């Protein structure tokens, strides 16, 4: 029986877990046209900004060599090495700058599409792939057909662009045959810039389409069957790692919701630094006070800080705070045994608020 997956049964989109696993194994969507576009941009930048200075230095160096050619001694190998060292010293900086810029462009094209990762599995020989039938299947695959059509289109466009530029500039090219070499080089530089600019625009458009198609093809290759989805779901449900991860996410979301409710609290019962329980009581809602947040240590300090910043009274009672934290749950009303103690605290809070409001009115009246 073949170990290859049945493509007809793979009708479901790949899960995030499978996509992440593929990325970890080095199977990432990389668009070659994006690499080509960045490389063309680097070459165009070199020709437009670095090549003129490089050509001037090259002409100056060659001119000096020709003028003093009778003084150059090449009778020994060491003399030839000295001459090469001289040329490299004169032109090496420009050559290295050009190569570095183009290399950085090639690396950037890959890094921008997918973060780099070391994966030995991708470079380990897979002897099972050494098959004439499998190789022929890959040769006539949809991806290779697409690549063939794309290369044919690129060749047609390149020839069209080059032909159009040379046709429009034919008079200038003919005149350059009777001009000095420096002017001919300037014209050649201009022609190269025009050709590469047109090619860059075409390649960028092609790269955008290729990136979209590469992503689509990558996800299509990773599609799963319904049975694979069921198996992965069972595995993830029983995997302690995924369980812990889900619990951590749920706890984090619950904590964020809890903290956002603290400013709506009526009072916070606290044990100075270890416990804090935020309660909300509204007469119109009926029922007992509701626990909107609770926490210990750092979470308790955060609850206190939020309460103080939003004008919520913090009432310190060590035994009550400890007992409430133990028996009261977030989102539920306080247990009946705490009614009397909490009612007295809420009474003090409301009386304090009324006194504060009266003081504010008096200050406003006499100001």
N, C-alpha and C positions, 0 to 999 in steps of 0.2 A: 504494500500500500504506500502511496506517495506521502512524504512528509510535508509537501507543499500545501498551503492553505487553499481551500476551495473559494475562488474569487466570487463565484455566484452567490455563495451564502454570506459573504461579507458585505452586508447592506447597511450596517449601523455605523454611525460616526465614532471614531476612536475616542475613548475617554481621556481625561487629562492625565490620568496615571499612565496610560499606555504611551501618550505623547511624550511625557516626561522621561519614561524609561527609554524610549527611542533616542531622545536627546542625549541621555547619559551614555548610551552605547555609541554615540557619534553619528547617528542617523539624523541629520538635520537638513532642512531644505536650503540649498545654496544655488543662487542664480549665477550662471557663468556670464550672462550678459551684464549683470551689475558689476562684476569684476572687470569686464571689458570697458564699460563706461568709465569707471574710475581710472583705469589704465590710460584710456584716451585723454581723460581730463589731465592726468599727470604729464603725458607726452605733449599735449597742447600747451600746458603751462611752461614746460621746458623750452619748447620752440619759441613761444612768445616772449619769455622773460630771460631765459638763460642762454639759449642758443646764439643770439647775436653777439653777446660778450664772448662766448666760447669761440665763435668763428673769428672774431677779431684777434683774440689771443693766438689762435691757431695760425692765422695768416702772418702775424708778427713773428711767431716762432719759426715757421717755415721760411719766411723771408730772411731771418737772421742766419738760418742754417745754409741757405743757398748763397748768401753774400759771402759767408766765411767758409764755404765748402772746401776751399783749397787749404784751409788751415786745420781741417778736421782729419785726424789721424785714425784710421781704422785698421792698422796693421796687426793689431792684437785683439783678442776677445775682450780684454779688459777695457779697451778703447770703445768698443761697441756698447758695453755695459754702461760706461760713463755717458755716452750719447743718449742711451735710453733713459738713464736716470735724469738727465737734463730735461728731456722732453716731458717725462712724467712729472717732474717738479713744476714745470711751467703749466701743464694742462691737467694734472692729476686732480686738483681741487674742483675744477669744473666737471670733470668726468664723474667723480665721486658724488657731487651734488646731484647730477642728473640721475645716476643709478639709485641713489638714496631716495630721491623724490618718487621715482617710479616704483621702487620696492615698497615704500610706505603706502602708496596708493593701492597696490595689490593686497597688502596685509589689511588695510582699512576696509576694503571691499568685503573681505570675509568676516572680519570682526563685527562690522555693523549689521551683517545679516544674522550671525549666530555667535554667541560668546565662545571663545576658544576653550577646548577641554581636551585632556589627554586620555585617549582610549586605546588600549593595546589590542582590543578585539578587532578593531577596524583594520589594523595592519597585519593581523595574524592570518596566514594562508588558510583558505577554506578549500580543502581538496574535493569537497562534495560539489563544488561549482565547476570542476573540470569535467565538463560533459559537452559533447558535440551538439546533442539535441537541445540542452539548456542554453548553450551559447547561441545556437541558431534562433531559439525563441527570443532571447534578449536582443538579437540583431534586428528582428522584424517586429519588435515591441512598439507600442504606441509612443513611448518616450523617444525612441530612436527615430521613428518616423517624423515626430515633431521636430527633433533636432536637425534632421536632414532638410526638411522644408525651411527651417529657420536659417540654416547655413546657406541654402540656395538663395533665399531672399536677401541675406546679407551680401553675398557675392554680387547679385544683380544691382543692389543699391550702391555698393562701393564702386563698381564699374561705371554706373550712371553718374555718380557724383564726380568721380575723377574725370570722366569724359566731358561733362558739362563745364567744369572749371577750366580744363585745358582748351576747350573750344572757345569759351568766352575770353580767355586770355591769350589766344593764339598770336595776335599781333605783337603783344608785349614779349612773348617767348621768342618770336623770330627776331625782334629788335635786340634782345639780350645777347644774341650770338655775336653782335658787333660791339658790345659794351665791355668795359673792363670787368674782371672777375668779381670784384666787390659788389658792383651793381647787379650782376647776375645772381650772386648769392642772396642779395636782398629780395630779388624777385622770387627766387626759389622759396625763401622763407615765407613770403607773402602767400604764395600758392599753397604751401603746406598748411598754413594757418587756415586758409579758406576751406581746404579739403577736410582737415581734421575738425573744424567747427561744424561743418555740415554733417560729418560722420558722427560727431558727439551728440548732436540733436537727435539724429536717427537712433543712435544706440541707447540714449536715455529713454526714448519712447519704447524701444524694444525691450529694454531692461524692466520697465514698469510692467509691461505685459508678461514678461518672463517670470518676474517675481510672483505675480498673481498665479500664473499657471504652475510654477514650481511648488508653491504652497498648496494649491489644490491637488496636484498630483501626489505630493507627500502625504497629505491626509487621506487621499483615496487609497494609497498603498497600505496605510495603517488601519483601514476600516476593519471592523470586527463583526463576527457573526453573533447572533443572539445568544448562542450557547457560550461564547467567549465572554459576553457581557455578564451572563449569569454566574459563570465561574469566577470572574474577577470580583463581582459583588459579594459572592460568598467568601472569597478569600479576604477581601478587605474588611468585611463585617467580623470575621473571626480573627483578624490580625491584631495583636495587642498594640502595634505601632499606630494603626489607623484609629483604633478605639481611643487611645490616649490623645491622638491628634484632634479627633472630633470633640472629646471632652474639653481639651484646652481651648479650642475655638469657641465652644459653647460657654465656657466659663468667662472668657474674655468679653464676649458679647453681653453676657449677663452683667458683668462688672461695669461695662460702659453704660448700659441702660440704668443700672443702679445709681451710678454717680450722677447721671443727668436728672434723676428724680430728687436728689438731695435738696436743691434750692426750693422745691415745693413743700418741704417738710415743715411741720409746726414746731417741733422741738427735737433736739438730739440728746439722748441719754448717754453719758460717757463715764468711763473709768479713765481718769486723766490721760493716760498714754496707751492703754492696751485695748480697750473696747469702745465701740461707738455704735449706737442704734438710732437711726433717724425714723421718726414717727410723724404721720400726717393725720390730722383730725379736722373734719369739716362737719358742722352740725347738719347742714342741708343734705349730706350724703347718708346720714344715719349710721348706726352701728358703732363699733369700737374703733379706736385709732388703728391705722394701717401701718405696717412696717414697710418702709420704702427702701431702706438700705441698712446694712450692718457689716461690720468688719473688725478685724483685730490688727494691732500693730500699725504697719504702714498704711493699710487701708483705712483703719480707724482715724489716723491722723489726717488723711486726705478728706474723709467725711467731715471731720471737725473744721478743717480749713475751708471747704466749700460752704459749710453752714455759716461760718463767721463772715465769709465774704459776701454772702447773700442775706445777711441780717436774721438768720435763724438762731434762736436762743439755744445755747449749749448748757445743759443741766448736768452737773457732775454728781453721780451717786454710784459708788463702786459696787455694792452688793446688787443693786437693781440692774445695773448695766450688765454684770456677769450673768445674772439669772435670765434677763431678757434675751441676751445673745444665745443662751443655751436652749431656750424653749420657744422663742418666736422665730417665724420664718418670713423671708422676704415675700411681699405680695399678699400676705395674709394678715388678718386682724390679730391683735395681741390676745393671748390666752386670758380666760376670765379671772384668774387669780391676780392679774396685774391691774385690773380695772381701777381699784381704789387708789393705788399709788400713782398711776398715770393720770387719773382724773385730777388729783391734787396738783400735780405738776402743770397740767394744761390750764388749770384755773389760774395758777401763778403767772403763766405765760400770757394768758389773755388779759389779766389785770395789768401786767407790765406793758403790754401793747397799748391798752387804753390810756394809761398814764402818759406814755410817750406821745400818743396822738394829741392828748390835751395840752401837753407842754408845747408841742409844735404849733398848735392853734393859737396858744397864748403869745408865743414869740412872734407869730405872723401878725397877730392883732396889734401888738405894741411896737412892732418894728416900723 
